[in-house]
Amino acid sequence: MTIPQIQIQQQFAKISIDPNLGHYEMKQNHQTLSLKTTGPRLEIHSPSGELHINQDRVWDAMALGDHLKVMKRLYDQAESIALQGIARRVQEGDQLAAIHKKTNAIKNNAMDAFAPMAAPRISGPAAYDNIDIEYIARKPVIEVHAGHVENMTPWVRPEIMYHRRDVEISMAQYAKVTIIPPQIDMKL
């Protein structure tokens, strides 16, 4: 004999969620670009050079220079000039003493008296490079001032808006429990 069984069926509930997606809306006003520029500057200062010309040796070579130098030069030659004069007088005496030479010594000494004597040197040495030239160059002073760009553009914030939508929630399937009783057909 079989025992009748009760059948129980269960159906779960189902919820339907239908979200309607929202959307963003972004808006930003036009940007205006505003720049301020400062140009670079270059400053150059060029100091003048110096030219020094020294002509002292030229004037000295022409005997027009410093009086003290001329006098010192004469003083330095004085001993030599004196010795030359003494030597000349000795030579004249020797010529007068040389009677054996059959020359006219008095006439010769008189002629030599009119001969030019070496004059003392009062001028300095003459040369092509007597002028001293000195040039002092000055370097230019260069200053560079860099330019720059200043951005004066105001920042415009964007406007962001979110439009929300509703969410539709509904029951797609209700929960239920079905109980099926057994069929009892018993014959006794």
C-alpha positions in Angstrom: 0.0 0.0 0.0 1.4 3.4 -1.0 1.1 6.4 1.2 -0.3 9.4 -0.6 2.1 12.4 -0.6 1.3 16.0 -0.5 3.0 18.0 -3.3 4.2 21.5 -2.4 5.4 23.7 -5.1 7.0 27.0 -4.4 7.4 29.9 -6.8 9.7 32.7 -5.8 8.9 36.4 -6.2 10.7 38.3 -8.9 11.1 42.1 -8.6 11.6 44.0 -11.8 13.8 47.1 -11.5 13.9 49.3 -14.6 16.3 52.2 -14.0 16.0 55.1 -16.4 19.5 56.4 -16.6 20.0 60.0 -15.9 22.3 62.2 -18.0 24.8 64.9 -17.5 24.6 68.2 -19.1 27.8 70.3 -19.2 28.0 73.9 -20.3 31.0 76.2 -20.3 31.1 79.8 -21.5 33.7 80.7 -24.1 37.1 81.5 -22.7 38.7 84.8 -23.7 42.5 84.6 -23.9 44.2 87.7 -22.5 48.0 87.8 -22.6 50.3 90.6 -21.6 53.8 90.4 -23.0 56.9 92.3 -21.9 59.5 92.3 -24.6 63.1 91.5 -23.9 65.6 94.3 -23.6 69.3 94.4 -24.5 71.4 97.1 -23.0 75.0 97.6 -24.3 77.3 100.1 -22.7 80.5 100.6 -24.5 83.0 102.6 -22.5 85.5 104.5 -24.7 89.1 103.1 -24.9 92.1 105.2 -24.0 94.8 106.1 -26.5 98.1 107.2 -24.9 100.8 108.7 -27.3 104.1 109.5 -25.8 106.4 111.7 -28.0 109.1 112.4 -25.5 111.7 110.4 -27.4 110.8 112.2 -30.7 111.3 115.6 -29.1 114.5 114.4 -27.5 115.8 113.2 -30.9 115.1 116.7 -32.3 116.9 118.3 -29.3 113.7 120.0 -28.3 112.9 117.7 -25.3 113.5 118.0 -21.6 116.2 120.6 -20.8 117.6 118.5 -17.9 118.1 115.5 -20.3 120.0 117.8 -22.7 122.2 119.2 -19.9 122.9 115.7 -18.6 123.9 114.5 -22.1 126.3 117.5 -22.4 127.7 116.8 -19.0 128.3 113.2 -19.8 130.2 114.2 -23.0 132.2 117.0 -21.3 135.2 114.8 -20.4 135.4 113.3 -23.9 135.3 116.8 -25.5 138.0 118.0 -23.1 140.2 115.0 -24.0 139.6 115.6 -27.7 140.7 119.3 -27.3 143.9 118.2 -25.4 144.6 115.6 -28.1 144.2 118.3 -30.8 146.6 120.7 -29.1 149.1 117.8 -28.6 148.8 117.0 -32.3 149.4 120.6 -33.2 152.5 120.7 -31.0 153.8 117.5 -32.6 153.3 119.1 -36.1 155.3 122.2 -35.0 158.0 120.0 -33.5 158.4 117.9 -36.7 160.8 120.3 -38.5 162.4 117.4 -40.3 159.3 116.9 -42.4 159.7 119.9 -44.5 156.1 120.9 -44.3 154.7 124.3 -43.4 153.4 123.3 -39.9 152.1 126.8 -39.0 150.1 126.9 -42.2 148.7 123.4 -41.6 147.8 124.3 -38.0 146.0 127.5 -39.1 144.0 125.5 -41.7 143.1 122.9 -39.1 141.9 125.6 -36.8 139.2 126.5 -39.3 138.2 122.8 -39.7 134.9 122.1 -38.1 135.1 120.3 -34.7 132.7 117.6 -33.8 129.9 119.2 -32.0 128.7 117.7 -28.8 125.6 115.6 -29.3 122.7 117.3 -27.6 119.9 115.3 -29.2 118.8 111.8 -28.4 118.9 108.8 -30.8 116.6 109.1 -33.8 114.6 106.0 -34.7 111.4 105.1 -36.6 109.8 103.8 -33.4 110.4 106.8 -31.1 106.7 107.3 -30.7 105.2 105.1 -27.9 101.5 104.3 -28.6 99.5 102.5 -26.1 95.8 101.7 -26.5 93.7 100.5 -23.6 90.5 98.8 -24.9 87.4 98.6 -22.7 85.1 95.6 -23.0 81.5 96.4 -23.7 79.0 95.8 -20.8 76.1 93.8 -22.1 73.0 93.4 -20.0 70.1 91.2 -21.2 66.7 91.6 -19.5 64.5 88.7 -20.4 60.9 89.3 -21.4 58.0 87.4 -20.1 54.4 86.6 -20.9 51.8 87.1 -18.3 48.6 85.1 -18.7 45.6 87.3 -17.5 42.9 84.9 -18.7 40.2 84.4 -16.1 39.2 80.8 -15.5 35.6 80.0 -16.4 34.2 77.2 -14.4 32.1 74.7 -16.3 28.5 74.2 -15.3 27.7 70.6 -14.7 24.1 69.5 -14.2 22.9 65.9 -13.6 19.3 65.1 -14.6 18.1 62.2 -12.5 15.4 59.8 -13.7 13.1 57.6 -11.8 13.6 54.0 -11.1 10.5 51.8 -11.9 10.2 48.9 -9.6 7.5 46.4 -10.2 6.6 42.8 -9.3 7.3 40.7 -12.3 6.3 37.5 -10.5 4.5 37.1 -7.2 5.6 34.5 -4.7 3.3 31.6 -4.2 3.1 28.3 -2.7 0.9 25.6 -4.3 0.0 22.7 -2.1 -1.6 19.8 -4.0 -3.3 17.4 -1.8 -3.1 13.8 -2.7 -6.0 12.0 -4.1 -7.1 9.6 -1.7 -9.2 6.9 -3.2 -9.4 4.2 -0.7 -11.7 1.4 -1.0 -12.3 -0.5 2.0 
